[in-house]
């Protein structure tokens, strides 16, 4: 590549524009710009933007890996004088991430100097190559972006004109190695017009888009020079209908814009927000609905799953799950997109990875993130709570660090490419070996600091952790991690004898130590991970517990993703549907009844009396509980495959209809073709329509049909 360059001054504040001019006497046959930054950048040649990557170069573990983008810019170069300009903002690199961390950590992060590295390589008709590299001959000046940061937002002065220009200074090479672009690009996706502008009881002027998104607002205004625009972002209105964003905590999430003369349209350039509502603190004239557009920004993922049903509230939940994934799959799988956090929490990633892999093609997205996980893995093999790991002194937790094993295995299962296992096998093994050496009890995982069944509904007052025993959860996930490691090793034809022996030891020790489950979650994970000696008896007890609780779930982050699966696997599909379709708190449809357009962090983020659960940790765009959608794919629609047929080389379709739903239509695009599974209740019969573009085993009313690719219709009697 080239030299790294930066500014003489600290780059916190106005974003610098780095510039290089040159004269072109012959149009190049080909011109390629290779570019990256410590921070985020937006490049232009001769006034035209280069590429459509938003927030480039994305977020990686900067100390280890920095992505480099390559753009064909042949069409942007002309005869005569040319100029390349690159504006660089703080992005994830130099913002105080996470915002709630101790001040010393925040200050260290926020004082990082942003920098640029670029090379423009032009080739003429004779094959001669002329490079233009970043060095001290580049100049810089202040941009109209007077401030830009991930949490606090962006300030822009449309009238600003730089009064000075200086030569760039060299910047020491960072520790992170330069790698080609590996993940999906972040792009502008849907655009949503504002639905209404209204005045709240408190007298606030608020814009409502009707849908929570991740991205930014684009607004148009006819103003006088110097007019001010000040906008705040929020997810919710309070129970009185007033603007609310106290749950953003320290993130200011605001826009300051100084207008030039006349009509103008603008949106932020180097930051993003999670929001549904805008509070117009200052805005010239009489703003109209048509003046505002929400621009959705997330990784460029291809949709692969579609679900519709006869229950409109369930359809809204499904929409909320898709939106929650889009909003939180912005280069890394984040927990939430709005508050002073937006981190790649490992627990959230693993509970949703199966669901996410059915909704969208996330193979490339996850392989990039898992490479960062490997790089951030500690010397002892432990995996932190977030990736990229920006939490000092972080303690590994069961169910969180286990994403090192669970996520690669699921990506392999969904897409069928064993390269993800080849890439991650050493990391998977190191995580298992860490547990083996860290435990206080051979064959179990005891001791340590864990999140437990995070946000479990059976938690004691003032606790975020459910009532399930932490050592129980840790030991169960230990067994599961070893089981998956053995499976991965066998796919790669490695000798896994010692780990098979370890698994048998864990199984024996677990059954001896935990002969009795105490909570819904303990029953769920012992069943899901095949640890209980009498699965049907355990499932019967779990079902009775749920019914005794008034057909209510009591699970948290650990138990919820598997709950409906274990019920269906042991003859309780009707009860699973009852939980899915329940509308009262606690339930998936409770938030739908409260107007949610994404998935909430808490089942009762808005309580039944209209008050908020808290301001401390109450995101309304947290995708983890949306993992229930994989039950709809796999059990309600019945679309599955065996572990021996990864990537759906051969499909297994076993629908589980329920009259309360009326009908269900599910489509899934796999690596080996399309699968459609639909059923509908008629007066006296149930009609099934199955389409598969690969060989399949279809099971209806216990009868198996081995079929070739095609379209099939089946009928069965109701009741």
N, C-alpha and C positions, 0 to 999 in steps of 0.2 A: 504494500500500500504506500503510504506517505508518512510525513511527519505529522504528529499531533500539534495543533495550534490552539491558542486560547487568547485571552485579552490581558492587558496589564492590570485592569481593575478586577475586583470581585464580580462574578457574573450574577450574583443575586441582585435583583432589581430589573432594570431594562434589559431585554434580551438582545444580545449582539447580533449584527448581521455581518458575516464574513463575506468578502468580495474578492473576485479576481477578474481582471480584464485581459483580453488578448485579441490579436488581429488574426483573422482567418482569410487567407488568400485563395484557398481552394476548398470547396465543400468536401468534407470527409465522406468516404464511402460508408464508414461506420464510426460511431462515437459512443463510448460506454463510460458511464459515470459510476465508479465504485465509491461508496460513501458510508460513513457511520459517525456516531457522536457519543460522547459521554453527556447524557441528557437526551432531549428529543429535538429533531430538526425538521425543517421544511426548506427544500431547495427549489431554486428557479434558475432557468437559463434564458436570458433575454426577455425577462418578465413573464415567462410561462412556467407554470409549476412542473416539477419533475416528478412523475409517478403519482400514485394516489394512495400511498401508504400513510395513514394517519398515525401520529405519535411514533414515527420511525426513530430509532431502530428497534423499538419494542423494549420489553423488560426481560433481561436475563440476569444471571448471577454475575454481575459486572466484574467482580474480582477474578472470575474464572473464564468467562466467555462474553464476547461482544459481537453481535451479528453485523455483517456488512451487506448492504444492499447494492445490487447492480441494476442500472437502468440503461436502456438503449435510448440515447438522446440525440440520435443522428438528425432527426427532423427539427430540432430546436436550434441548430447552429446555422448561421448564415455568413455570407461573404462580408468582410469588413470587421468592425469592432464587435466583440461579443463580451458578455459579462455573465458570470455565475455568481449567484448570491445565495447564501445559506444562513437562515436565522436559527439560532439554537436556544432552546429553553431548558429549564431545570428538569422537567419530567420526573420520572421515578428516581433518577440518579441523584439529584441534588435537592429534592424536597425533603422535609422533615418526617421521613417514614420510619415507623408509624407515628401518627400524630399524637397518640396518647402515651408514647414512651417517655422515659425520664428525660429531663431537659438536656443533660449532657449528651445523650445519644442523639437527640433531635438536632442539637447545635452542630455536632460533628457531621451528621449527614447533610444538613442544610448549608454548611460552609464548603462543600465540595465545589471545585471549579469545573464548570462545563468546558468541553473541548470538542474539536472537529478534526476528522481525518477523511480526506477525499483525494481521489485521483480521477481525472478525466483523460481517457486514452482515445485519441483520434487517429484513424487510419485513412491514408489517402489512396488514390487510384493506383499508385505504384507500390503499395504495400508498406509504405513508410509510416511508422507510428510516432505520434507526438504526444507525450504525456504532459499534463498540467497537474502538479501535485501541491497539496497544502504545504506551505512553508512561510518563511518570514516576509516573502514578497506579497502575500495576501494582506489586504487591509480589513479593517472592521470599523463599524460605527454603531451607534445606538439605533434600535428599531422603534417602530410605532408601538410595539408591544412593550409597555412600560413595566409590566410584571406578569409572570406566568408561573403557576405552581399547581401541582396535582390537587391538593386539598383546598387551597384558598381561591383558586380561579384565575382570572386574567383581567388585566387593565390594558386599555388600548386608547391611544390618542390619534385620531384620524388626521390631525393637523400637524403632528410633529414632523420636523425636518431636522436631520442631523446637522450640527454646526461644526463638527470636526470629524477627522478620519485618521486612524492610526494604523501602523503596521502590526500585524499579528505577532505574537511571541510564541516560541516553541514551548510545548507542554511535554513533561516526561511521559514516556510510554507507560500506559497502565499495566497492571498485572495480568488482566484478562487477555486471553488470546483472541485474535480476530478469526471469526468463522463465517462462512457464507450464510446468507439468510436461510434459516432452518424451519421456523414456524410459519404459520399462516400470516398473511399481511392483515393489518388492522385497516378496515375501510369504512367509509360512509355507506350505510346500508339503507334501510327504510327512511322515508321522510314523512312525518306526521303533522298535519295541519292542526293548529289550535282549535279546540272545540268551543271554548267560551272565554270571555273576560267578564269578571264580576267584581263587585265591591263586597267585602266581608263585613260582618257585624262590627268589627273593629275599625272599619274604614279603609282597609287595605285593598289595593287594586291587584287582582290575581288573575293569571292566565292558567287555564286548565287544558292539558292536551288529551285527557281522557285515558291515558296509558302511561305507566311508568317506563322510562327508558334509561339507557346509558348513552351519553353523547353530549350534545350541546344544542343551544337554541340559535337559529339564524333569524335575525329580525331585520325589518326594513323600516326606515323612518325618513320623514322630510323635516329637516331641522335647520336651525341657524348655527353658524360656527360657534363652537364653545358650549353648546347645549350638552347637558350631562344625562347619561343613562346609568342607572344603578339597579341591578337585578339580583335577587336572591333566589336560590333553588330549594325546593322542598318536595317530600314524598306525599305528605298528608295534610289534611285539614283537621283541626281539632273538633270536638263534638259540637261546638257552637258554630262551626263553619269558618273559623279563622285559619290563616296561614300558619303552618307549624314546621319547624325543622330543628328543634332542640335535640333530636336524636342524631344529628350530624356531629354532635359533640364539638370538638375544637375546629372542625373543617368549616371555613367561612363560606365556601361554595358560592362565590359571587362574581359578578361581572361589573366592571367600571368601564364605560365607553364615553370618550369625548368626541362629539360630533363635528364633522366638517359642514360646509354650507351645502344645502340642497338635499336631494334624494340619495340615500345610501343604504346598502345592504351589507351586513357583517355577521360573522360568527367567530367564536374563539378558535385559535389555531393550535395551541400547544398544551391543552389540558382537556379534561372531560368531567362530566357531572353525572350523578344519578338523580333523576327527578321526574315528577309529573307536573308539578306546579311551579310557576314563577311569581314572585312577588315584585311588582314594579315599584321600587322605592322612588325612582326618578325616571320619567320618560316623557319627552316633549309631545305636546299636542294631545290629541285624543286617540290613543292606540286602538286599532281594530284587530279583530281575530285574524284577518288575512295578513297582518304584519308579522306573524310569528309562525315558525316552522321548527319542530323538534327533529334534529338530525341524529339518527341512531348510529352509533359507532361500536363495532365489535369485530372480532376476528372473522375472516372471510370463509365461513363454514358453509358447506353444501348440505341442505336439508335432506334427510333420508327417511324420516318417519312422519306419518299423518294419522290422526285419530279423530273420529267423530262418533257421537253416541246419541241416544234418545233422551239424554238428560242434559238440559241446558246448563245447569250449574256445574256438572262434570265437564262439559265442553269449555266452560270458562276456566275451570281449574287447569285443564290441559293447555289452554292458551297461556295461562299464568306460568306454567312450567316451562314452556318454550321461551317465553319472554325472560323468565329468570335466568335461563341458560345463556341466552344471547347477551343479556346485560352483564353477566359475570364471566363470560368467556372472552374477555378482552386481553388477548395475548397470553394470559395465564388464567387458571381457574381460581377466581377470587371468591371471597366470602360475600362481599357486598360492594357496590360501586359508588356509594355516596358519602359515608362518614370518614373520619380520619383513620382509615384502616385500609381496605381494598387490597388485602394480602392474599397470597396463594396458600390458604390454609389446607394442610394435607388431609385433615379429617373430612372436610367438605368434599374434597376432590374424590376420595375413594368411595364415599357413600353414594355419589351421583354418577360415577364414571360409566356404569352399565347403562343407566337411563340416558345419559348424555350421548353415548355411542350409538344408541338407537335413533335418537332425535336428529343428530347431525353426524357428518363424517368428521370425527375428531382425531383420527389416527395421527396425522401430521402435527396437529396442535399438541397432543399429549406426548408424542415422542420428543418434541423439543423441550417441553416442561420436565419430563422425566430425565433428560440429559442434565438439566440444571439440578435436579434432585441429586443425581449421582455426584455431581461436582460439589454440591453443598454438604454431602454426607460427611459426618465427622470422622476423625481418624479411628475411633472405636467402632464405627459402623452405624452409629445412631443417626436417626433422621429427625430434623427439627419439626416444629409445628407449622412452619410456613416455608415455602420455596417460591422465589429466592429468599434465603434465610436472612432476615434483617432484624431478628430478635436476639439480642445479646443474652448469654447465659440461659438459653432456652433448654427445657428439659424434654426428652423424648417421651411420647405418650402412646400407649396402645390404642389402636383404632385410628391414630393420626399417622405415625411413622409407618404403619402397615400399608399405606398407599404405595410404598416402595415395592411391595409384592403384589398387592391386589390390582393396582392399575395396569401394570404391564400384562398381567395374566388376562385381564378383561379386554384390553386392546387386542391381544392375540386372539381371544375367543371371538370377538365381534368381527375382526377383519381378516384373520387367518394368516397373517404374515409373521413368521417366527423371528424376523429381524428385531422386533421390539424385545423379545426374550433374549436374543443374543446381545443386544445393547445393554440390557438391564440385569442380566443374570448375576454378575459380580455384585452389583448393588443389592439385589434381592438376597443373595447369600450373606452379605455383610450385615444386613439388618437382622436376619435370623441369628447369625453368630453373635451379634451384639446382645440380643436378649439372652441367649444361652450363657453368656459370660457375666451379664449384669444381674441375673436373678439371685435371690437369696435361697431358693429352693429348687434343686435340680428337677427338671421336668415340668415345672410351673414357672410363671412369671410373677414373682412376688416382690414387694417393695417398689420403689420408684415413685414418680409423680405422674399422675394420669388425669385426664379430663373426665374419665368415667363415662357414664351415659349422659353426656352433656345435655342440659336442658330437659332432662327426663321429667315427666309430669308427676312422678312420685317423689320428687325431691323434697327434702326438709325445708322449712322456711329459711329464707336468707341464703339458700345454697343454689348454685347453678347446676350442680351435679345430681342426677337421679339417685334412687336408693340402691341400685345394683352395686354389688361389691366390686371395687376396683381391681382386686387381685383376680376375681372370677373373670371379669372382662379381659384383663391382660392375658391370663392364661389361655382363655378361649381363642383370642386372636393369635397368640403364640402358636397354638396348634394349627390354626388356619393358615398362618404364614408358612409353616413348615410343610403342610400339605400342598400348598400351591408351589412352593419351591421345588418339591419333589416332582410335581407334574411338569413344571417348566424344564427341569433338568432332564427329564426323560424325553421331552420333545426335542431337546438338543443332544440327546444320546449321551448324556453324562452319567457316570456311575453315582447313583444317589443312595447307595446302601446305607451309609452312616446316617443320612437324614431320614430314611425310612425307619431305621431303628430309633432315632430320636422321636419321631412322630408316635411310634408305639409306646415309648416311655411317657410322653406327654399325655397320651390318651389314658393310659393306666393311672397316672398320678392325678389327672383331672377327675376321673370318675371316682377315685378314692377320696379326694379332698372335697369334691362338690357333688355329693350324692343327692343333694336336695337343692332345687332352685327356689329363690325367694321372691323374684319379681317377674313381671312380664318380659322384660328385656333379657333376664338370665335364661328363661325358658326359650326365648326366640333364638338367641345366638347359640345355645347348646344344641338346638335342633338344626339350625341352618348350617352349623359347622360339624354336624354328625358326631357330637360328643356324648350324647345321652345313650344309655344302654337300652332303654325301652322308649324309642321315639314316639310311638303312638300313645302310650300312656302319658308321656310328657305333654304331647299336643293336646290330649284330652283335658289335662289339668290347666294348660294355658287357656284353652277355649272357655273353660268354666270360670277362670279368673276374670276374663274379659267380660263374660256375661254377668258375673257377680258385681262387676264395676259399672253395671248399667250399659254394657256394650260400648265401653270407652277404652281407648288406648291410653296407656300410662308411660309409653316409651319416649326416649329422647333420640339424639343423633345416632346412637349405636344400634338401638333396637328397631327403630321405625322402618329403615330400608328393607328389612327382612320380614317384618311382621306378617303382612298379607301372604307372602310366599309360603311361610311355614304353615300357615293355616290351610291354604289350598293344597299343599303337598300332603296333608294328613286328613283330608276329608272335610275341611271346614271352609269351603269356598263361599258358601252362603253367608257365613259370619264375616268373611273378608269383605264381601260386597257391602254388608251392613256397616262396617267401619268406613269403607270408602265413601258411601253415600250418606253417611251421617251428616247432618247440617248444624246441630248444636255443638257448642264447645264441649270437649276438644275434638276437632275433626279437620279434615282437609277442606271441607266445604264451608266451615265456619267463616274463614277469611273471605271466601267468595261472597257470602251473605253480607259482609261488611264492605263490599266494593273493591276488594283487592284485584289488581291487574298483574301482580307478580306474586311470588311465594314469600311468606313472612318468616322471619327468624324464630318468632314465638307463635305458638298456636293462638295465643290471645294477645298479640301485639297491640290490638285495640280490644279492651275488655268489654264485657257485655253491657256495662253501664256507659260505654263510650270513652272512658279514660284510657290513656296509654299505659302499657305495662310498665315502662320506665323510660327515662331518657338516656340511661347509661349504655344499654346494649339492646337496641330495639330496631333492627333493620326491617324494612318492608320490601326488601329485594334480596332475599337470601335463598339460594336455590336448593339447599340440601334436602328438605322434606319433599321436594318435587320428585325425589327418587321413586315415589310410588308409581310413576308412569311406567317403569319397567315391568311391574306386575300386570298392568293393562296389556302391554305387548305380549308378555310371556304366558300369562294365565288366562286373563279374560279373553284375549284373542287367540291365545294358545301357540304363538309363534316362538319356537325354540330350535335348538340344534344340540347334538351331542358334543361332548368335549373332543371326540374323535373326528368330528367334522367342523373344525373352526372356520369361521367366516361364512357359515351357512352353505357349505358345499352340498349338504343334504339337509333338508328342513324336516322338523317334527312339528306338526300342527295339531294341537289338542285344545280346541276351544272350550271355555267354561261360561256358558251363557247364564243370564239371570233376568227374569221377567221384569224386575224393577227398572232395568236399564232400557228395555224395549228393543233397541238394536245397537250394534257396534260395528263400525267399519275401521279397519286398521290396515295401513300399507307400510311396508318396510323395504327400502332399497338396500340390498346387501351386495357384497363383492361378487356374488354368484348369481345375481338377478333379483327380480322383484318378488315379494311375497305379499299377497292380500288375503286377509282373513276377515270375513264378515258374517254376522248372524243376525237374524231378525225374528221376533216373536210375532206369529200370525194368530188367527183365531184358534186353531187347534194344533198347529205345528210350529216347529222352529225350522227356518230355512238357513242353510249354511252355504256360502259361496267362497270357494278357495281358489286362488290363483297362485301358482308357483312356477318360477322359471328355472327350477332345479329339481332333481328327484326329491320326493318327500314321502313321509309316512304320516297319513292323516288318520286321526282317531276320532270317531263320532259314536257316542253312546257305547264306548268300550270296544267297538269294532275297528280294526286297523285296515287301512287301505294303502298299499304300496303303489305309488303312482309316479309316472314320468312327468316332465314339465307340461303344464296345461291348465285348463280352467275346469273346475269341478263344482257340482251342486249336490248337496245332501239334504235330506229331510229327516226330522225325528218328531215323535209325538211330544206334546207338552206334558209336563208333570211327570 
